[in-house]
Amino acid sequence: MEKLLLSVDETAETLNLSRNSVYELIRQGRIPAVRLGKRKLGIPRKELERVLEAKQAEQQIPNEYME
């Protein structure tokens, strides 16, 4: 079964970023996170996938430039 939440370390590994970069993206609101207790954060896998898909779509070149 697929995990619903990723840790900051798992997210950093998935995105090939440092832990500090992931914390900064969370602070900026660019990656959604939920607090799990006083100090632990969880990143919802589905939300992270949605953010990445939107970012990928944003970076695609419009068809009119491909001709």
N, C-alpha and C positions, 0 to 999 in steps of 0.2 A: 504494500500500500504506500502511496506517495505521501510524503510529509506535507502537512498544510502550512506549516511555518518553517522558515529557514532562520538559522542563527546569523548573527553579523558575520562570523567567520565563514559560514557556508555561502552567504551572499557575496562576500569579498572574493572567495575562490571562484564562484560561478561567473562573476563579472571581471575577473582578473584585475582586481583593485586591492588596495590596502584596506585594512580595517578602518583606519582613520578616514579614508576617502568615503567609505560606506557611511560612517557616522556623520560626515559632513553632508552627504546627499540626503540623509534622513533629516538632519537639522534644517536643510534648505526646503524640505517638503517634496523633494524630487523622487524619493523612495518612501513609500508608506511603511510604517512600523507600528507595532502595538507593544505596550509595556507589559512585561510579564514579571510582576513583582517590583521590587525597588530598583534593581539595577539591570535587569535583563530585558532585551528587546527581541521581538520576533518579527520577521518580515513575511507577510502572507505571500506564498508562492504564486498564486493566481494574480495578485496585484502586481508583483514584480514582472511577471510575464506580460501583463497588460501594458505596463510602463515601457518595457523593452519593445513590444510590438508597435506602440505609438511612436517611439523614438525612431525605429527602423522606417516606418512609413513616412515620417517627417523628412528623413534623409534621402528618400528615393528621388531619382531624377524624373521629372514629368515626361510622358511619352513624346511630346512634341520636340524635345531635345534629342531624342534617340534616333530620329530619322535622318 
